[in-house]
Every structure is written in C-alpha cells, then in structure tokens.
Amino acid sequence: MKKLYIFTTALLMLAGTFTSCTKELDEVGMNASSIDAAKGVSTKNGNPNNNSGGQGQPPIETGLTLTFSPEEVEIGSSTIIEATFAARPTSGELRIQKPNGYDAEGKIIWLNLEVFNMETAKGPFTYEFSSNEVGIYQFRAHYVTMGSGFKTSEDIGSVEFVNTQCTEGLTAAVTSATPLGNNKYEITVTYTLITCDTYSKFKIQGGLTSNAYNVTSNGNITKTGGDKGNGNHIINWEKDFISKGTHTFAVKFEQVLNGNTEITGDWNASADDLLYTFPKIYYTPMN
C-alpha cells in the first residue's frame, strides 16, 4: 500500500506541472497576438500586411488635373497643356498624351507627347501644342505609379482650334530649287489653300509645262502628249470632305531653266460653291 501511495502522488504532481506549463504557453500566445494586433501587423501567411500605399495603407490619390491655356485657340497659334497634382508624387511617371487610333478592341491608343520622371522633374508639367486645322483635339494626363505609394490616375480634356480671322484663297510658291547641272533644277512648288468652312467633293488641279521630268506628288498625276517624258503633266488632289483650316499640296519635278521660265500652268481649287484660281508660275533661278 505504501508503494501505491507514492506512485499516485507522483502522477498527481506531474499532471499539475503539465497543466501549469500549458497555461503559461497559452498566455504567451495570446499576448503575442495582442501585440501584433496593436501594431497593425497581420500574421496571415506569416507576412506583415503591405500594398502600394505602404504597410496597411491605401494608395494616395494624386488629384491629377489637366488644363489648357487658352481653351479656345486661333489656328496657327498654340495652347499650353498643363498637368497639376493636388498631392504630388515623388516617383513614377507622368505622361501627356494624345489619341493615335484604336486597338482591336476599339480602345484608344495613346501616343506620348511628353514624359516626366517624377523623381527628377521639377515642373511645371507642360506641353505646347499648335495646329493649322480647325477642330477639337483630345489629350490625356496619365500618372503611372510604378509602386510609389500613389494611385495610378488620369484626366482627359480637350481644346478647340478655331478660325475667326479667316481669309479664304489659294496661293502658290516655289519652295525649293536645287541645281543639278547644265541649267537643270529639281523644283518643288507648294500650293496652300485656306478654307473658312467645311466643304465636300473637294478638288485642286493644275498642270506643269512640257519638258518637266521625274514628276512626283502626293496627288494623282496624269501625263498628256509628248514622248520621252517631256509631255504635259496634270496633277490633281481630290477628297470627299475637307475641313476648315490650312491645307498644303506639293509637286516636285526636274526642268531646264533658261532665265525667267514658265514652270506651271493655271491651277484651281473647287468644292461645292468654292472656286479659287492661281495663275501660271514663272521662275528665275538664283545664280
């Protein structure tokens, strides 16, 4: 009986010791969880909570805004496009862009006009844009975070180019004359048409004198008469629609010049009720 009593007592003492250790471990575990919670640390997957805004913080809104100065611009003049931030990022990229077609899903493809590295750029963040064509032009300011803690953002706006001081007409000039030897020159004649309205079924047409060679143009070329490349050439540009603004057309050719030489015939521009003419051009080479 004495041996049995000693063995029972030993078992009771061992059980008490195990219970005490388990309680202490439970208290340590609870305290550790409480400390982590107080620090805002998530122990999920064994890693602290983190995202692009920093530990446990949402990304910062930049308040990106796109403005134009002026918002309505006379053609031939320019506007200043400026992107500003309510909260300026210190890294990432700011891109000023304009549309450049559409992708297969019908989404706008944006072309970079200016890119600013936000770590080094001091601002202001501007781009100067001009146009000789009447119309509304769209732009986008696009901030790309690149893990900076700021939220990727964009702002889209537009500016209108107008023609309030318009004088319609057709003009022409010899814009280059390059000597090739033996009195032969490579000549470029540029025609400029100013329209103060939109027109349909537009056509501009004219001709070169005979003995014009190697004729090239961004219009359609028809050769009439003559042989060995020395016949007259008729050039015309045709469009179903032409907008308000300034439009240029050029023709390049080679010709022998002896003093003041006639190099083109009469030209005209027509569309709807619009009709402008420009007389023959004579050119004297500079010796």
ABEGO torsion letter per residue (X at the ends): XAAAAAAAAAAAAAAAAAAAAAAAAAAAAAAAAAAAAAAGBBABGGBBBBBAAEBGBBBBBAGBBBBBOBABBBBGBBBBBBBBBABBBABEBBBBBBBBEBBAAGBBBBBBABBBBAAABAOBBBBBBBBABBEBBBBBBBBBAGGAGBBBBBBBBBBBBBBABBBBEBBBBBABBBBAEGGBBBBBBBBBBBBABBBBGBBBBBBBBBGBBGBBBABBBBBBEEBGGABBBBBBBBBABBBBEBBBBBBBBBBBBBEBBBABBBBBBBBEABBBBBBBBBBBBBX
